């Protein structure tokens, strides 16, 4: 019997990541350009490795939003 599940995603687009995190694509691009969110450039596209996004989220857990001091 074969599994109908697709293999886990290794990379996400900015649009996919924005939908997952419920933020705008512009927020994802800004975070990437600031160096907060690691990304890979493939041509003119940005790709985000799933494991690195998970590490970013673990590190960000419990931090206050930027701008709040």
Secondary structure, DSSP 8 states (H G I E B T S, - for coil): ---------SEEEHHHHHHHHTS-HHHHHHHHHTTSS--EEETTEEEEEHHHHHHHHHHHTT---TT--
